[in-house]
Every structure is written in C-alpha cells, then in structure tokens.
C-alpha cells in the first residue's frame, strides 16, 4: 500500500517540494494548485515505485484460465485471479526491503532517467552516476535514487575514482533491486499467444465499450504493442474487422509481431501519424474507436519524464484536440469513441474532454453496466472539478468519464472518456 504523506512533508513549501523531487517547476506548481500539496507529494512518491502487479488477459480461445494459472505457479510466479474481471490474472511484482546493514553500505547515487530501470533490476552504468562515496571494485554498494531513497544493492565493477572517466561501462552489477518484474514476454506461452498484457486503463477502456458483431473497429493507441487490438479481437471472436494505426517503425514492428503471435486474421495494420490518418477522407468508415493519442503518461509507474513542463503538456493537449476534431471524417453516424490516456493532469484530460463536448457533432456516452458497478463500489471514479472552469459540462464529466488513481491502485492510472459522433443541438464553437 502507498505510504501516507509524512506530516513533515505536508509542511513543505512549494519550492522545497520542487527541490526535493527535482521535476519541472512549471508542472509541479500546476499540480500543487490543481491537486493540492498532500496528493502531489503522494503521487510523486508513488510514481518512483514499481507497480504491485501485471494485468494478464487470458486468451481463452487458446488456453483455459486455470491451465494458465497452473503454468505460472509451476514457474513460481505469485499469481491470483483478478478481483474485477474473470478473464484477467494478476501476476504480482516482488518488492524487496533493505535492512540497516545495506543502508550503511558505500553509496552510488544515480540520475532521474535511470532510476526506473535500476529499481527493476538493470545494472548501473558509469553515465548514470551523479555522486559516490569511496569504494573499490568488488565492494558491495547501495544504489540510491536522485532524492536519496535506496533502490538497489550492487557489486562495484570499478573504483569510485574511475566514475568520472568518459568511458561508458558497467559501474555496478545489480544483485538486489527494489522490484523484480517477471519477464512474461520472454515466456513460450506468451509467444504462442496465450495471453496479452494490458495496463489497467487499457483493460478498462476495452471493458467499457459495447461491441456488436457488425462493428468496424479503429484502434489508435500510442505506445501500445498491439495488446489492445488483440484483446478486442479475442472478445469479438475475430469476427469484427480491426484497423490498427501505428505511428512509427518500432510500433509497426511490434504490432506485426503481436499479430503473428496471436494469429489474428481480423487485424490489419496501417503506418501513419494519427492526425494524418484522420485528416484524410476515409473510404472505410468506423463504428467504434479506441483512441489513446500521445499523452504525458504521468500516471505510469514507475516515474514519468522529469523534463515534462507545462509548455510541452499544452502542446500535447493541442495535438490531441486536433486529432479528435478531425475524427468525424472516419466515422459512421452514432459511432462510439473511447478516449483514454495514462495521464493524471487535469489540464490534459478534462480540458481535452471539454473541447470534445464543445463540438456540435460529439456528445457524451454512458459506460457499460460492468464499469458502472465499479463506479458504485468506488474502485474507479470521476474527478470533482473546479466549478468555475468546468460547470458547463459538469453532468457530462460525471456521466462519461472515469479516473483511475495510481496512488490508490499501486499501479498505472489514467483517464477514460466515452463519447459518440452524431449531430446534436449544441453550437459549434
């Protein structure tokens, strides 16, 4: 569980918080104003830690649920049936604690950008290091992150005096990291297409949509390796055509590998930027869209980019709005859209949704009964927003958006909005 904010932390001044966490001041000032000091500190502390589990979706057309659990248990993974969904398994991520002797070892301090990978088991390169104590090759050392938290224990490969050399090399072998993530994608059962791996927000986005046999489905998801489309194909028995748009060669390669792995004949892949695709008048129209445009990914655990500032965030939001504004070109009347992001920022998520609702051809849409039950149980929720800013669309926010809090879930969080395309009585602004 997330450690509550220390009372001393809640007394910190904004500039002290910025100095402590070393993120872009413009972003932290915005979060302190929007989210409050306690939640901001909780969030920044939580985002440095590994998730508590991996969400594995079982492809029941290839393997039954219990057999996959047996395979994981035979490999000594800590697994259990998912508490929310009957086609998901939770694979627990092991978290280590460090004793007093380990905390007194010679120190290697690493930069923000390498913290995540080292906390999950990667070795320390000389270029990762920002500060050291005295040690010799062969010594056991503690590895701390940029604000002083121990994230790993290692064995030094070099002397401390060699750290400043410009030669890039392994400085310490990681022998005990904060989190140990099972390498599920290396397993033969994954390569055979027996399961997909989704974040909570991806899983809930698919679960939140009514899918019909006659649907023609469009998937545009940044950073996704094809698991979202594969899950949709599984749910629709590969009977609905699914078009996947990928932005670059790396995503194209991953999506092709995923299609080959799952052997889905329902999926076709097109390489294009999202904006270019939606700006072009399409011969084929779509009735269902899953859209995760480029976003800040500030709800992804562990840590997000420390270089993200308000200016870059506004650029990202503007790009999202352009994609959605032109989305109608691809759609049938009454098409349903699930917009989601791995973001915690109100100005990114809710302001994008307000932009959607300001358009005459988009209107809010309700979630499925399964998601509404999660709302009633307060497993997911919508966010109360400042009335003076969002009062025009208060009901739409409550009815058609949900927010998954990474602090509460100890996992990746994010935002989902449901809406549909169709002529309404609203004025086009």
Wavefront OBJ file of the C-alpha trace (Angstrom):
o trace
v 0.000 0.000 0.000
v 1.044 3.590 -0.533
v 2.751 5.208 2.434
v 0.755 8.233 3.646
v 2.321 11.652 3.402
v 4.648 12.321 6.302
v 3.444 15.255 8.416
v 6.800 16.959 7.838
v 6.299 16.624 4.077
v 2.914 18.315 4.194
v 4.597 21.343 5.808
v 6.982 21.789 2.882
v 6.771 24.947 0.815
v 6.246 24.603 -2.959
v 9.856 25.499 -3.759
v 11.069 22.910 -1.244
v 8.922 20.239 -2.956
v 10.375 21.196 -6.328
v 13.919 20.979 -4.923
v 13.205 17.628 -3.315
v 11.618 15.905 -6.309
v 13.616 17.740 -8.980
v 10.888 17.885 -11.611
v 9.964 20.766 -13.881
v 8.838 23.683 -11.657
v 6.040 24.772 -14.004
v 4.439 21.315 -13.849
v 4.753 20.944 -10.070
v 3.355 24.430 -9.449
v 0.354 23.481 -11.604
v -0.179 20.202 -9.749
v 0.116 21.864 -6.365
v -2.612 24.275 -7.451
v -4.851 21.662 -9.092
v -4.306 18.613 -6.898
v -3.179 20.012 -3.543
v 0.073 19.539 -1.661
v -0.745 16.208 0.039
v -1.843 14.425 -3.123
v 1.020 15.862 -5.177
v 3.602 14.550 -2.696
v 1.836 11.171 -2.530
v 1.762 10.995 -6.320
v 5.416 11.919 -6.799
v 6.464 9.424 -4.125
v 4.308 6.635 -5.577
v 5.433 7.136 -9.164
v 9.007 6.191 -8.220
v 7.949 2.720 -7.059
v 7.200 -0.364 -9.166
v 3.598 -1.439 -9.816
v 2.252 -4.071 -7.471
v 1.128 -6.363 -10.305
v 0.929 -7.036 -14.035
v -2.540 -7.432 -15.600
v -2.562 -10.527 -17.809
v -5.579 -11.104 -20.073
v -6.136 -14.795 -20.798
v -6.845 -15.685 -24.440
v -9.459 -18.307 -23.677
v -9.625 -19.378 -27.311
v -6.094 -20.764 -26.886
v -5.901 -21.843 -23.244
v -8.275 -22.155 -20.332
v -7.955 -19.863 -17.344
v -6.892 -22.457 -14.737
v -4.276 -24.021 -17.026
v -2.506 -20.678 -17.451
v -2.561 -20.108 -13.695
v -1.035 -23.584 -13.230
v 1.738 -22.735 -15.708
v 2.548 -19.509 -13.861
v 2.533 -21.266 -10.495
v 4.814 -24.019 -11.828
v 7.241 -21.229 -12.732
v 6.882 -19.967 -9.147
v 5.189 -16.704 -10.080
v 2.902 -15.217 -7.447
v -0.459 -15.112 -9.249
v -4.142 -14.853 -8.404
v -7.442 -14.472 -10.193
v -8.179 -10.846 -10.876
v -10.646 -9.389 -8.344
v -12.501 -7.379 -11.034
v -12.508 -9.393 -14.270
v -12.906 -13.101 -14.935
v -10.590 -13.118 -17.966
v -7.616 -11.493 -16.201
v -4.879 -12.807 -13.919
v -2.780 -10.627 -11.647
v 0.913 -11.513 -11.599
v 2.430 -9.954 -8.519
v 5.650 -7.956 -8.737
v 8.009 -8.838 -5.887
v 9.140 -5.887 -3.780
v 12.310 -6.058 -1.695
v 13.114 -4.270 1.539
v 16.590 -3.193 2.625
v 17.991 -3.772 6.114
v 20.102 -1.422 8.223
v 23.418 -3.006 7.160
v 22.520 -2.490 3.484
v 21.539 1.108 4.142
v 25.009 1.770 5.628
v 26.928 0.498 2.588
v 29.011 2.862 0.396
v 26.703 4.893 -1.813
v 26.204 5.331 -5.544
v 23.623 7.991 -6.445
v 22.010 7.791 -9.884
v 20.144 10.248 -12.075
v 16.372 10.525 -12.565
v 16.333 8.959 -16.005
v 17.926 5.677 -14.865
v 16.007 5.298 -11.580
v 13.150 3.228 -13.009
v 15.263 0.650 -14.820
v 17.715 0.215 -11.928
v 14.854 -0.167 -9.435
v 13.624 -3.047 -11.617
v 16.995 -4.804 -11.896
v 19.170 -3.075 -14.531
v 22.880 -2.629 -13.855
v 24.355 0.814 -13.148
v 26.324 2.393 -15.991
v 29.005 4.964 -15.276
v 26.953 7.593 -17.117
v 24.035 7.057 -14.695
v 26.033 8.157 -11.659
v 25.794 11.653 -10.180
v 27.554 11.158 -6.817
v 29.537 8.463 -4.957
v 31.196 7.569 -1.664
v 34.600 5.904 -1.591
v 34.561 2.243 -2.712
v 36.711 -0.253 -4.596
v 35.977 -2.780 -7.318
v 34.342 -5.823 -5.722
v 32.750 -3.845 -2.862
v 29.050 -4.174 -2.157
v 27.343 -0.793 -2.570
v 23.909 0.693 -2.054
v 22.331 2.463 -5.012
v 20.074 5.411 -4.274
v 17.804 7.495 -6.463
v 18.053 11.228 -7.046
v 16.257 12.117 -3.800
v 18.091 9.632 -1.580
v 15.860 6.519 -1.492
v 17.649 3.176 -1.750
v 16.570 1.330 -4.901
v 19.115 -1.461 -5.251
v 22.195 -3.236 -3.911
v 25.098 -3.810 -6.293
v 28.648 -5.052 -6.579
v 31.074 -2.411 -7.848
v 32.880 -3.207 -11.101
v 35.193 -0.180 -10.852
v 36.774 2.070 -8.198
v 34.967 5.272 -7.237
v 37.811 7.293 -8.767
v 37.026 5.802 -12.182
v 33.428 7.059 -12.237
v 34.403 10.355 -13.873
v 36.134 8.600 -16.780
v 34.330 9.242 -20.058
v 34.370 5.529 -20.904
v 30.808 4.125 -20.827
v 30.795 0.882 -18.872
v 29.023 -1.024 -16.134
v 29.926 0.565 -12.798
v 27.975 -1.815 -10.555
v 26.184 -5.122 -11.102
v 22.658 -5.071 -9.683
v 22.232 -8.003 -7.271
v 19.103 -6.900 -5.386
v 16.652 -4.372 -6.758
v 13.592 -2.731 -5.224
v 11.223 -4.550 -7.557
v 11.526 -7.805 -9.502
v 9.277 -7.860 -12.558
v 8.670 -11.284 -14.141
v 9.773 -11.242 -17.790
v 6.449 -12.553 -19.070
v 7.058 -11.576 -22.699
v 10.026 -13.979 -22.800
v 7.837 -16.984 -21.963
v 6.872 -19.549 -24.609
v 3.211 -19.296 -23.539
v 3.289 -15.596 -24.393
v 4.900 -16.229 -27.773
v 2.157 -18.737 -28.517
v -0.434 -16.031 -27.943
v -1.947 -17.468 -24.758
v -2.203 -14.069 -23.087
v -1.897 -10.316 -23.573
v -0.527 -7.742 -21.122
v -2.550 -4.570 -20.577
v -2.397 -1.650 -18.189
v -5.482 -1.106 -16.002
v -6.584 1.864 -18.121
v -6.264 -0.166 -21.333
v -8.238 -3.060 -19.862
v -10.997 -0.795 -18.561
v -11.162 1.060 -21.870
v -11.941 -2.170 -23.720
v -14.302 -3.332 -20.963
v -16.171 -0.027 -21.118
v -17.347 -0.482 -24.707
v -20.371 -2.273 -26.151
v -19.078 -4.339 -29.071
v -21.519 -5.639 -31.719
v -20.953 -8.266 -34.454
v -21.434 -5.659 -37.200
v -18.842 -3.209 -35.806
v -15.860 -1.948 -37.799
v -13.221 -1.030 -35.222
v -10.385 1.521 -35.312
v -7.546 1.350 -32.767
v -5.094 4.255 -32.394
v -3.062 3.788 -29.226
v 0.332 5.399 -28.657
v 2.917 3.136 -27.051
v 0.703 0.048 -27.299
v 2.406 -3.014 -28.789
v -0.830 -4.415 -30.161
v -2.275 -5.902 -26.976
v -5.371 -3.672 -27.044
v -6.316 -4.771 -30.574
v -5.569 -8.415 -29.724
v -7.859 -8.236 -26.697
v -10.649 -6.733 -28.809
v -10.138 -9.487 -31.398
v -10.428 -12.082 -28.635
v -13.671 -10.578 -27.306
v -15.197 -10.421 -30.791
v -14.026 -13.936 -31.774
v -12.025 -12.365 -34.614
v -15.280 -11.653 -36.447
v -15.054 -7.836 -36.443
v -12.510 -6.099 -38.695
v -9.960 -4.160 -36.637
v -7.718 -1.481 -38.147
v -4.646 -0.550 -36.115
v -2.816 2.731 -36.818
v 0.835 2.844 -35.769
v 2.976 5.974 -35.674
v 6.484 4.701 -36.346
v 8.646 1.775 -37.427
v 9.169 0.459 -33.911
v 5.446 0.333 -33.201
v 4.848 -1.196 -36.642
v 7.352 -3.956 -35.917
v 5.788 -4.629 -32.510
v 2.249 -4.693 -33.920
v 3.230 -7.109 -36.693
v 4.920 -9.368 -34.169
v 1.798 -9.253 -31.992
v -0.460 -10.112 -34.939
v 1.782 -13.042 -35.838
v 1.903 -14.173 -32.201
v -1.887 -14.224 -31.803
v -2.539 -15.222 -35.449
v -5.441 -12.835 -35.650
v -6.915 -12.565 -39.149
v -9.200 -9.735 -38.028
v -6.400 -7.171 -37.653
v -4.883 -5.006 -40.374
v -2.067 -2.531 -39.653
v -1.510 0.891 -41.248
v 1.559 3.056 -40.615
v 0.587 6.732 -40.333
v 0.508 9.522 -37.796
v -2.907 9.717 -36.149
v -3.500 13.270 -37.352
v -2.652 12.500 -40.995
v -4.906 9.469 -40.902
v -7.960 11.304 -39.565
v -7.416 14.358 -41.775
v -7.604 12.199 -44.891
v -11.133 11.458 -46.107
v -11.537 7.735 -45.499
v -13.290 5.345 -47.869
v -13.905 2.988 -44.956
v -15.927 4.273 -42.000
v -15.679 3.037 -38.431
v -18.363 2.450 -35.816
v -16.074 2.018 -32.780
v -12.817 3.851 -31.988
v -10.257 3.275 -29.249
v -8.055 6.354 -29.075
v -5.002 6.970 -26.922
v -3.100 9.806 -28.626
v 0.330 10.885 -27.434
v -0.036 11.943 -23.802
v 2.138 12.828 -20.830
v 1.980 9.307 -19.316
v 2.221 10.922 -15.884
v 0.145 8.086 -14.389
v 2.641 5.404 -15.419
v 4.570 3.745 -12.596
v 7.482 3.974 -12.067
v 8.487 7.561 -12.688
v 7.487 9.750 -15.631
v 9.810 12.085 -17.552
v 11.321 14.780 -15.364
v 11.648 17.036 -18.424
v 7.894 17.444 -18.837
v 6.734 21.022 -18.305
v 3.513 22.962 -18.803
v 4.555 24.187 -22.250
v 5.137 20.655 -23.550
v 1.926 19.480 -21.882
v -0.063 22.190 -23.661
v 1.490 21.157 -26.967
v 0.438 17.559 -26.323
v -3.122 18.630 -25.449
v -3.385 20.792 -28.578
v -2.339 17.833 -30.708
v -4.952 15.610 -29.041
v -7.673 18.177 -29.748
v -6.700 18.337 -33.437
v -6.956 14.573 -33.792
v -10.381 14.444 -32.140
v -11.690 17.455 -34.068
v -10.947 15.633 -37.351
v -12.016 12.205 -36.155
v -15.530 12.597 -37.607
v -14.096 12.040 -41.108
v -13.554 8.364 -40.227
v -16.881 7.704 -38.525
v -20.369 6.446 -39.150
v -23.177 8.395 -37.524
v -23.572 7.337 -33.879
v -20.073 5.848 -33.786
v -18.761 5.375 -30.246
v -15.335 6.625 -29.155
v -13.318 5.614 -26.111
v -10.644 8.224 -25.466
v -8.073 7.324 -22.825
v -4.719 8.498 -21.561
v -2.155 7.398 -18.997
v -2.212 10.885 -17.505
v -3.099 12.438 -14.162
v -3.083 16.028 -15.355
v -6.475 17.779 -15.259
v -5.472 20.313 -17.883
v -4.652 17.485 -20.257
v -7.530 15.083 -19.576
v -10.579 17.089 -18.588
v -9.763 20.056 -20.778
v -9.497 17.748 -23.790
v -12.887 16.296 -22.874
v -14.357 19.804 -22.532
v -13.074 20.509 -26.024
v -14.864 17.392 -27.276
v -18.132 18.422 -25.642
v -17.888 21.905 -27.168
v -18.197 20.444 -30.662
v -21.656 20.165 -32.171
v -21.005 16.694 -33.535
v -19.844 14.973 -30.323
v -21.998 14.035 -27.342
v -21.385 12.126 -24.135
v -21.985 8.390 -23.880
v -22.621 6.108 -20.920
v -20.335 3.383 -19.656
v -21.268 -0.300 -19.679
v -23.010 -1.761 -16.650
v -19.794 -3.549 -15.637
v -17.928 -0.233 -15.372
v -20.848 1.470 -13.607
v -20.681 -1.250 -10.948
v -17.004 -0.417 -10.409
v -18.004 3.232 -10.021
v -20.635 2.326 -7.429
v -18.028 0.354 -5.493
v -15.677 3.364 -5.778
v -12.997 1.254 -7.434
v -12.938 3.853 -10.190
v -14.333 7.376 -10.020
v -14.672 10.650 -11.845
v -12.896 13.742 -10.548
v -14.675 16.676 -8.972
v -13.602 19.700 -10.981
v -13.428 23.430 -10.212
v -16.957 24.681 -10.848
v -15.899 27.997 -12.358
v -13.891 26.214 -15.056
v -15.979 23.159 -15.934
v -19.534 23.971 -14.830
v -20.919 23.875 -18.405
v -20.157 20.175 -18.708
v -20.399 19.030 -15.078
v -23.012 16.358 -15.813
v -21.117 15.053 -18.851
v -17.974 14.654 -16.759
v -19.827 12.707 -14.098
v -21.663 10.548 -16.601
v -18.968 9.841 -19.164
v -15.503 9.974 -17.596
v -13.608 7.931 -15.054
v -10.245 8.373 -13.399
v -8.009 5.625 -12.035
v -5.784 6.929 -9.274
v -2.288 5.371 -9.373
v -1.799 6.246 -5.709
v -4.837 4.186 -4.668
v -4.229 1.262 -7.010
v -0.443 0.926 -6.681
v -0.494 0.514 -10.436
v -0.598 2.632 -13.566
v -3.527 5.036 -13.572
v -5.187 7.277 -16.096
v -8.351 8.687 -17.558
v -11.185 7.421 -19.803
v -13.862 9.451 -21.572
v -16.792 7.981 -23.517
v -18.484 9.931 -26.281
v -20.121 9.392 -29.661
v -20.328 11.069 -33.028
v -23.635 12.468 -34.214
v -25.439 15.705 -34.893
v -26.643 17.375 -31.698
v -28.282 20.652 -30.772
v -25.046 22.095 -29.371
v -23.489 25.109 -31.037
v -20.151 24.572 -32.720
v -17.648 26.846 -31.051
l 1 2 3 4 5 6 7 8 9 10 11 12 13 14 15 16 17 18 19 20 21 22 23 24 25 26 27 28 29 30 31 32 33 34 35 36 37 38 39 40 41 42 43 44 45 46 47 48 49 50 51 52 53 54 55 56 57 58 59 60 61 62 63 64 65 66 67 68 69 70 71 72 73 74 75 76 77 78 79 80 81 82 83 84 85 86 87 88 89 90 91 92 93 94 95 96 97 98 99 100 101 102 103 104 105 106 107 108 109 110 111 112 113 114 115 116 117 118 119 120 121 122 123 124 125 126 127 128 129 130 131 132 133 134 135 136 137 138 139 140 141 142 143 144 145 146 147 148 149 150 151 152 153 154 155 156 157 158 159 160 161 162 163 164 165 166 167 168 169 170 171 172 173 174 175 176 177 178 179 180 181 182 183 184 185 186 187 188 189 190 191 192 193 194 195 196 197 198 199 200 201 202 203 204 205 206 207 208 209 210 211 212 213 214 215 216 217 218 219 220 221 222 223 224 225 226 227 228 229 230 231 232 233 234 235 236 237 238 239 240 241 242 243 244 245 246 247 248 249 250 251 252 253 254 255 256 257 258 259 260 261 262 263 264 265 266 267 268 269 270 271 272 273 274 275 276 277 278 279 280 281 282 283 284 285 286 287 288 289 290 291 292 293 294 295 296 297 298 299 300 301 302 303 304 305 306 307 308 309 310 311 312 313 314 315 316 317 318 319 320 321 322 323 324 325 326 327 328 329 330 331 332 333 334 335 336 337 338 339 340 341 342 343 344 345 346 347 348 349 350 351 352 353 354 355 356 357 358 359 360 361 362 363 364 365 366 367 368 369 370 371 372 373 374 375 376 377 378 379 380 381 382 383 384 385 386 387 388 389 390 391 392 393 394 395 396 397 398 399 400 401 402 403 404 405 406 407 408 409 410 411 412 413 414 415 416 417 418 419 420 421 422 423 424 425 426 427 428 429
